[in-house]
């Protein structure tokens, strides 16, 4: 059973999946962000199924983003269920929203170091604060061992851990049917955001591309994603996403031809006219940086420190090598 759970624009809804556990229980996969509206949605779902909150046996979270993880602690408090996710995914949740998290301050400062003006960094700070109600309370988490088969909904699934979009993200593959619960690892029609964030994966685009190669090798008959509708053509979709990012790397590299540019300057060129909100700016900036550091890793670009701002430049220009830090 697929449940469309409302969330903030631009995506507007996240897919949660319900798997039956006997006659009077369910497992919930990715319950969605917490809000009065989503709480009401889940009460209606349980009423429709004729279940009480105690009927929720487990909540399984594919990754730590608020639109997937957010309601897990609230559901646990009402049902007493286990919340399951990978250890790395939980570490990322604590990095973002744990009691010792400094991300609300760290990320705006990080973006400023890559050239983002204060008019945007101030908005980023407030934007990050707005997620806290969506993930409160935090759950007590039981970790999934990716090396072991995972049983839910009367089926035995193979866990597949990838990253790039979210470190520690887990998908579940059922070999007999070819079904794959893929969260946001692969989405139809839209490309999952790939973000460089301080304190997290230092090469997120590399990790994402490696994950696409891994996932694309499985014979998937039907994929159940975190957004949009279930889809077929799995191998074609994974290869399409790989091509998209290789093309984006070429475009990003070309923008450095005129000389060193900050991450914000490159972001502005890549996404000019398409950023309508601070949410979109955060994603665009993080994804731009992910592509820039991948160019550095591939030795096609270098970093240059100028006036306290990190800039990126081609490793070699037409006139020869440039000075690097």
Protein Blocks (a to p, Z undefined) as FASTA:
>chain_A
ZZddddddfklpacdddddehjkbccdehjbpcdfklmmmmmmmmmmnopafklpmbdcd
fbfcfklmmmmmmmmmmnopacdddfklmmmmmmmmmmkbcklmmmmmmmmmnopafklm
mmmmmmmmmmmmmmcccdddddddfkbccdeehiacdddddehjlghiacdddfknopac
ekjmbcghiacdddddehiafblmlmmmmmmmmmmmpccfbdcdfehjddehklmmmmmm
mmmmmmmmmmmmmmmmnoccdfklmmmmmmgoiacbfklmmmmmmmmmmmmmmmmmnopa
ccddeehiacdddfbdfkbccddZZ
